[in-house]
Amino acid sequence: MTITLTVTAKGQITLRKEVLEHLGVQPGDKLNVDLLKDGRMQIRPKRGTSAATIFGLLAKRGGSPLSIDELNETAAAGWAGEE
């Protein structure tokens, strides 16, 4: 299947929904682009921890997200070796 994309005046392209679904990516995910010698490129999803997963770690189990003060206290205790 060939999909044609348009380059904007700013040099940007928008990947169509079917391309994003094929790659298995969602808004906020990152893509790796390999520039090949013959003028082609290869696009692959960058695998790793998504931002949503990281921010989910900041929530208390079964409760609301931590406040800024609670985050600061947790970070300070971690640096002090208390947790």
Buried (B, 14 or more C-beta within 10 A) or exposed (E): EEEEEEEEEEEEEEBEEEBBEEBEBEEEBEEEEEEEEEEEEEEEBEEEEBEEEEEEEEEEEEEEEBEEEEEEBBEEEEEEEEE
